[in-house]
Amino acid sequence: MDIVGALEKIVGPKRVTTSEPVRDAYSFNFALGKSFPLKPDIIVMPETVEHVSQILKAANQYRVPVTPKGAIGLTGCAGPRKGGILLDMALMDKILSIDVKNMKAIAEGGCSYYKLTQELYKQGLMLPMPVWYAGASVAASAILPSNGMGKTRYGVDTDLVEGFEVVLPDGEIIRVGSMAYADTDFGPFYRFINGPDLVGLFTKSTGIFGIITKVAHYCLRLPKYWSFHAYAFPRESIQDLTDVLIDSTAMEVFDAHVNDKWRWMREQRKIEPENYHFTLTYALNGFNRKELEGREESVEQICRDRGGTYIPGFGEYFHIQWPSASYYFATQYSPKLTPPPPNGVKTLGAFHELDEHIYPTSHFPEVYNKIEEVLQKYGVWDHLPIKPVFDGYPIKRLIIASQTWVRVNDHDPYWIKQFQDAQAEMRNWFVHKGGLYQQRMPPLLMPEYVWDVQMGAFNLTRSIKEKLDPHNILSPGLYDFMESAR
């Protein structure tokens, strides 16, 4: 029996295909494009953890690579770069339990984060809210990890993940963190069980250590009262704005976003005062009106003491109408708002992400100035009428994640190279300053020197991968760990 026959025996012939058109469809990847060999050889759709276990055992027997795929467009972490099996987890999408009293939820790995949050809202709970629509799967959100609205107070998704059910590369099924106690009377009530924190081994692992089949979250109580505010700051006040970001994070506002003016000029939104350069938007909440009013007064004082100018109505526009329909309070408030003006700007090219950086909030001025300097050096800053757009969001622990979107003429090889050269210089500077990246891991368009400042951790990761996956069948090529030894 060949590998296809073995897979059909496990999940049934209707859940396995080698069809060329289907394989072509799965090879598209909106983040990686077609620059990688992303086309899988076989598509398989498991429905149970036992299916996943048996598939991995068969893959080991036939030495066939396996790459798991989540709920939306990405074809797994880095895609099936070595071909083989693409494991589409779409059928493993059940919400298994929501414990309202203890504020816990368990969902299968293929369940979309959006689907889980919508069900939690109905029961008076929430998770930090994703800004995408259909939603990445809960497994993908945990192993990348992803950000959602609410990270300023609660952190990224992994801060609220308490346990996993995982199928290891050899097919063994294990449970770590709170999931180890999922079948007991007390249930999955605490991440830090007896022994080391193995949940941390799988978070941000990008899928090389095992396939996540269940995720246990600690949920949040959904506050009743919400409000939205925005302040403008001039360019010369970037240090004052940084202090505001630090103080806002320390006082645990629900969400904060900082953008430069180029974003709003692109949308043709007029903002006062005219000398503004940055906008800072807030989402605040409270379990009673007095708590909310106290947060509003604190935010107002923090911003005004450092030169911020209030922008009436802008906080509502940003936090309600812009993000997505998955945002809880979009449906609560958006009917009261005026739609944004149409975008009348005509340009060639598309936006490309310079990078998604993570760094201490205190270094925001240094990073922003460097981005501007590098893009000006390579002429990209003035390449098209639309300037590069900066978007930053402070996260608890006084760090900030930011991304810069650059409009580049895709039809001109010269400007593509200028952008890539600017990106390479920015990365070299940022990595050696000690910066981190939100999602991208080698070889996802990242140079090897991203590991230079953490080589000990890299080598330990490689050793764990080799022990868990001696045949290198799970997401091979993601780190290219084994290539030099073969």
Beta strands, then each sheet from edge to edge (+ up, - down):
strand 1: 16-17
strand 2: 42-44
strand 3: 66-69
strand 4: 85-88
strand 5: 95-99
strand 6: 104-108
strand 7: 125-126
strand 8: 161-167
strand 9: 173-177
strand 10: 211-218
strand 11: 220-221
strand 12: 225-234
strand 13: 255-260
strand 14: 276-286
strand 15: 309-310
strand 16: 350-360
strand 17: 389-395
strand 18: 399-408
strand 19: 436-437
sheet 1: 1+ 2- 4- 3-
sheet 2: 5+ 6- 10+ 8- 9+
sheet 3: 7+ 11-
sheet 4: 15+ 12- 14+ 13- 17+ 18- 16+ 19-
end
